[in-house]
Amino acid sequence: MKASSSIFLFIGFVIAVALPPLILENFGYADWLVPNFWLFYGFISGLTLLILGGILWVQRKNSDYYAQIFLAGTTLKIMACLIFIFVFLAKNKVNKYAFVGDFIYLYLLNMAFEVYVLLRNLRHKNLG
């Protein structure tokens, strides 16, 4: 898979993930989202983009380390998210149920996208 197609796929994914929160905000269910949700959304999406870029760069340089960089990126992502959560919760008073729901929504969908790109690239490499 080319890097450009992965980036376009990521842009489509980011737009698709942003639609349900936008709908919630516009139809009176904004209390289901934490304050500063878009900061949270941007942080996790930015981390996913960095990991995707790292994976694609390693694939182009030396594809033998492809799975290892994915695992390293995933580990760094969860650690960065934990630090962000501690800072976010210290600065914002939030509904804990809304926060957990928003975090699971954002983190798991972004993780699923990373796994999809990993599997798609590995399948493509084995077929080629």
Backbone torsions as a table, in degrees:
resi	resn	phi	psi	omega
1	MET	NA	133.9	178.3
2	LYS	-74.2	154.6	179.6
3	ALA	-63.9	-38.4	-178.1
4	SER	-64.3	-38.7	179.2
5	SER	-68.7	-34.3	176.8
6	SER	-66.4	-39.6	179.4
7	ILE	-67.3	-43.2	177.5
8	PHE	-63.9	-37.9	176.5
9	LEU	-63.6	-39.0	177.8
10	PHE	-65.0	-42.6	179.1
11	ILE	-61.5	-43.2	176.4
12	GLY	-62.9	-39.6	177.9
13	PHE	-63.5	-45.5	-179.4
14	VAL	-61.8	-40.9	178.0
15	ILE	-65.5	-42.8	-180.0
16	ALA	-64.6	-37.3	179.2
17	VAL	-72.1	-28.9	-179.1
18	ALA	-76.9	-21.3	-175.7
19	LEU	-64.1	-49.3	179.9
20	PRO	-58.9	-43.3	176.2
21	PRO	-63.3	-36.1	176.6
22	LEU	-63.0	-41.2	178.1
23	ILE	-64.5	-42.6	178.1
24	LEU	-60.2	-43.7	-180.0
25	GLU	-63.8	-39.8	-174.3
26	ASN	-81.9	-16.1	-178.7
27	PHE	-112.4	23.6	171.1
28	GLY	86.0	12.8	178.4
29	TYR	-111.2	34.6	-178.3
30	ALA	-65.4	-20.3	178.0
31	ASP	-71.2	-11.4	174.8
32	TRP	-78.1	-12.8	178.8
33	LEU	-106.9	145.4	178.1
34	VAL	-74.9	156.4	172.6
35	PRO	-60.0	145.6	-177.2
36	ASN	60.3	35.2	179.4
37	PHE	-57.5	-37.8	-175.1
38	TRP	-70.9	-26.9	171.7
39	LEU	-66.0	-45.5	177.1
40	PHE	-60.2	-45.8	178.5
41	TYR	-60.9	-45.7	179.8
42	GLY	-64.8	-38.2	179.4
43	PHE	-63.7	-49.8	-178.0
44	ILE	-68.5	-38.3	177.5
45	SER	-66.1	-39.3	177.3
46	GLY	-64.1	-42.0	175.7
47	LEU	-61.2	-42.2	178.9
48	THR	-62.7	-40.7	178.0
49	LEU	-64.1	-41.4	177.8
50	LEU	-62.9	-43.0	179.2
51	ILE	-66.8	-42.1	177.1
52	LEU	-60.2	-44.1	177.4
53	GLY	-62.4	-41.8	177.7
54	GLY	-63.8	-41.8	178.7
55	ILE	-62.9	-45.7	-179.1
56	LEU	-66.9	-36.7	178.8
57	TRP	-66.2	-44.6	178.7
58	VAL	-65.6	-37.5	178.5
59	GLN	-61.5	-38.6	-179.4
60	ARG	-73.1	-37.0	-177.9
61	LYS	-79.1	-52.1	-177.0
62	ASN	-154.4	99.9	-173.1
63	SER	-72.2	-6.5	178.4
64	ASP	-67.7	-26.2	-177.2
65	TYR	-100.3	16.9	-175.4
66	TYR	-60.0	-51.4	-178.2
67	ALA	-68.1	-35.8	-179.8
68	GLN	-65.7	-40.9	179.0
69	ILE	-68.4	-32.4	175.6
70	PHE	-63.4	-46.3	179.6
71	LEU	-66.0	-40.5	177.4
72	ALA	-63.8	-43.2	178.4
73	GLY	-63.2	-39.6	178.3
74	THR	-64.9	-41.0	178.0
75	THR	-64.4	-46.0	178.0
76	LEU	-62.9	-36.0	-179.1
77	LYS	-65.7	-44.9	-179.5
78	ILE	-67.5	-36.1	177.5
79	MET	-66.6	-43.2	177.8
80	ALA	-64.1	-38.6	178.1
81	CYS	-65.6	-39.0	178.3
82	LEU	-64.1	-42.5	176.8
83	ILE	-63.2	-44.0	178.6
84	PHE	-61.2	-40.5	179.9
85	ILE	-61.8	-45.2	179.9
86	PHE	-61.3	-44.0	179.1
87	VAL	-67.3	-44.4	-179.1
88	PHE	-60.2	-45.6	-178.8
89	LEU	-71.1	-28.8	177.7
90	ALA	-71.1	-30.4	-176.3
91	LYS	-96.3	-17.6	-175.8
92	ASN	-126.6	138.4	172.1
93	LYS	-91.2	119.3	-174.0
94	VAL	-129.7	158.5	169.8
95	ASN	-74.6	121.4	-173.6
96	LYS	-64.4	-32.5	179.4
97	TYR	-71.8	-40.7	176.6
98	ALA	-64.8	-40.1	-179.9
99	PHE	-63.6	-47.4	179.7
100	VAL	-62.3	-43.0	178.3
101	GLY	-62.8	-43.9	179.3
102	ASP	-65.2	-41.3	-180.0
103	PHE	-64.8	-46.1	179.5
104	ILE	-62.4	-43.4	178.9
105	TYR	-57.5	-51.3	-176.1
106	LEU	-71.9	-48.9	-173.8
107	TYR	-67.6	-47.6	-176.6
108	LEU	-68.5	-37.6	177.1
109	LEU	-66.6	-40.3	177.2
110	ASN	-66.3	-38.0	177.2
111	MET	-65.8	-41.3	177.8
112	ALA	-62.3	-38.1	177.3
113	PHE	-64.2	-43.0	178.6
114	GLU	-61.1	-43.3	179.0
115	VAL	-64.7	-40.0	177.6
116	TYR	-59.8	-45.8	178.9
117	VAL	-64.1	-40.9	178.0
118	LEU	-59.5	-51.1	-178.5
119	LEU	-65.5	-38.1	178.9
120	ARG	-65.1	-40.9	178.8
121	ASN	-70.4	-39.4	178.6
122	LEU	-66.8	-40.7	177.9
123	ARG	-64.2	-43.1	-179.7
124	HIS	-63.1	-40.3	-179.0
125	LYS	-66.8	-38.7	-178.3
126	ASN	-74.6	-27.7	178.9
127	LEU	-79.3	-26.7	-174.9
128	GLY	-79.5	NA	NA
